[in-house]
């Protein structure tokens, strides 16, 4: 399997999870496969396998130059992408659950989920603002 094929499979897999989360958040399949964390867990397993079989040498996270060299390896770059996919989806799941607790409309949640999918921290920031306006505690994560 090539890094490009793995990238496409992982990305499509994540998109299915996001579509279920945004479109059918209370469907049994969504609760069983996405909301309970299985979807990001499977992406995490992929992340581990990529690093275990394709990352060689040391990881220099101590400088921008070191990180740049690290991501020159397409497999490590792919691992970084899968890392984003897993963690962004995990945050989206948390946002969905939190929105239910606080009674946040799905129509307000969907843009937050979109921005979390596309720009991670910006979606999280947007959701925290919505959450705060709805009376949620900022410290309750």
Secondary structure, DSSP 8 states (H G I E B T S, - for coil): --HHHHHHHHHHHHHHHHHHHHH-TTSHHHIIIIITSHHHHHHHHHHHHHHHHH--S----SSHHHHHHHTTSHHHHHHHHHHHHHHHHHHHHHHHHHHHHHT--HHHHHHHHHHHHHHTHHHHHHHHHHHHHTT--TT--
